Amino acid sequence: MKVKQILDWLNAIAPFETAEGFDNVGLLMGDPAAEVHEVLFGMDVTEQLAQEAIERGAELIITHHPFIFHGLKRIDYTGPQGRTLCRLAQHGVNVIAAHTNWDQAEGGVGDSLAHALSLSDVTSPDPYIRLGTLPSPMSAAELSAHIRAALRVEPRCYPASDTPITRVAVAGGAYGEGYLAAQQAGAQAYVVGEIAHHEIMDAHMRGMTICDAGHFPTELPGVVNLYMRFLAEAAQSQWDAQAHLHSLAPYAGALCDL
């Protein structure tokens, strides 16, 4: 396989043109004509993920978050990004990012998070929010336990009332500002990866329960789904490429490796 074939596959399921203007997606390092036999999927190009790619002999890394996000003015070999970039270049590793285009795509981060929380009758109030019905009505404490079991993280929940919750909106990553659109669409609770203090306060005064479940845990289901989609396509199309998943959080206290 060539890097270009995998880029085309990604573009078909999550068009790069749908990414936000501030984003940096697609091939961030490498050569579209390079051969690929081993692919490593993950959330971020950390030093640990890069080391795994090199040890596996992977020619391609596909992550959700862009390894190069802002314009580079200098590369410092003593810093984490510079060290990692240098090592990847030395080993000829290609790097692709599928970020806000995968957030909003069918089967992407939003849909994967809704599925992980067993929501049914799912709709999309906006590209990043998914709204659905819980398997059964839950108190805020029960919803917190449900999130803990599904995402293996301890969420910070801010109950707004004792009313049983049936309709929940979810958004992976940093989309705290989506709480208002979620409530206007009928959500009683909002599960999100990051949310600001003033947004929690306003949501609480509006009677909405907020559950901050962490950036990494709320987006990991989407990374896993992208990896599984690749495995399915590789099997169906008989691609000569093996895929692996790096699911370990880069910091303690988030969740365990899958």
Secondary structure in CASP SS format (residue, H / E / C, confidence):
PFRMAT SS
TARGET T0000
AUTHOR 0000-0000-0000
METHOD secondary structure of the structure
MODEL  1
M C 1.00
K E 1.00
V H 1.00
K H 1.00
Q H 1.00
I H 1.00
L H 1.00
D H 1.00
W H 1.00
L H 1.00
N H 1.00
A H 1.00
I H 1.00
A C 1.00
P C 1.00
F H 1.00
E H 1.00
T H 1.00
A C 1.00
E C 1.00
G C 1.00
F C 1.00
D C 1.00
N C 1.00
V C 1.00
G E 1.00
L E 1.00
L E 1.00
M E 1.00
G C 1.00
D C 1.00
P C 1.00
A C 1.00
A C 1.00
E E 1.00
V C 1.00
H C 1.00
E E 1.00
V E 1.00
L E 1.00
F E 1.00
G E 1.00
M C 1.00
D C 1.00
V C 1.00
T C 1.00
E H 1.00
Q H 1.00
L H 1.00
A H 1.00
Q H 1.00
E H 1.00
A H 1.00
I H 1.00
E H 1.00
R H 1.00
G C 1.00
A C 1.00
E C 1.00
L E 1.00
I E 1.00
I E 1.00
T E 1.00
H C 1.00
H C 1.00
P C 1.00
F C 1.00
I C 1.00
F C 1.00
H C 1.00
G C 1.00
L C 1.00
K C 1.00
R C 1.00
I C 1.00
D C 1.00
Y C 1.00
T C 1.00
G C 1.00
P H 1.00
Q H 1.00
G H 1.00
R H 1.00
T H 1.00
L H 1.00
C H 1.00
R H 1.00
L H 1.00
A H 1.00
Q H 1.00
H C 1.00
G C 1.00
V C 1.00
N E 1.00
V E 1.00
I E 1.00
A E 1.00
A C 1.00
H C 1.00
T H 1.00
N H 1.00
W H 1.00
D H 1.00
Q H 1.00
A C 1.00
E C 1.00
G C 1.00
G C 1.00
V H 1.00
G H 1.00
D H 1.00
S H 1.00
L H 1.00
A H 1.00
H H 1.00
A H 1.00
L C 1.00
S C 1.00
L C 1.00
S E 1.00
D E 1.00
V E 1.00
T E 1.00
S E 1.00
P E 1.00
D E 1.00
P C 1.00
Y C 1.00
I E 1.00
R E 1.00
L E 1.00
G E 1.00
T E 1.00
L E 1.00
P E 1.00
S E 1.00
P E 1.00
M E 1.00
S C 1.00
A H 1.00
A H 1.00
E H 1.00
L H 1.00
S H 1.00
A H 1.00
H H 1.00
I H 1.00
R H 1.00
A H 1.00
A H 1.00
L H 1.00
R C 1.00
V C 1.00
E C 1.00
P C 1.00
R E 1.00
C E 1.00
Y E 1.00
P C 1.00
A C 1.00
S C 1.00
D C 1.00
T C 1.00
P C 1.00
I E 1.00
T E 1.00
R E 1.00
V E 1.00
A E 1.00
V E 1.00
A E 1.00
G E 1.00
G E 1.00
A E 1.00
Y C 1.00
G H 1.00
E H 1.00
G H 1.00
Y H 1.00
L H 1.00
A H 1.00
A H 1.00
Q H 1.00
Q H 1.00
A C 1.00
G C 1.00
A C 1.00
Q C 1.00
A E 1.00
Y E 1.00
V E 1.00
V E 1.00
G E 1.00
E E 1.00
I C 1.00
A C 1.00
H H 1.00
H H 1.00
E H 1.00
I H 1.00
M H 1.00
D H 1.00
A H 1.00
H H 1.00
M H 1.00
R C 1.00
G C 1.00
M C 1.00
T E 1.00
I E 1.00
C E 1.00
D E 1.00
A C 1.00
G C 1.00
H H 1.00
F H 1.00
P H 1.00
T H 1.00
E H 1.00
L H 1.00
P H 1.00
G H 1.00
V H 1.00
V H 1.00
N H 1.00
L H 1.00
Y H 1.00
M H 1.00
R H 1.00
F H 1.00
L H 1.00
A H 1.00
E H 1.00
A H 1.00
A H 1.00
Q H 1.00
S H 1.00
Q C 1.00
W C 1.00
D C 1.00
A C 1.00
Q E 1.00
A E 1.00
H E 1.00
L E 1.00
H E 1.00
S C 1.00
L C 1.00
A C 1.00
P C 1.00
Y C 1.00
A C 1.00
G C 1.00
A C 1.00
L C 1.00
C C 1.00
D C 1.00
L C 1.00
END
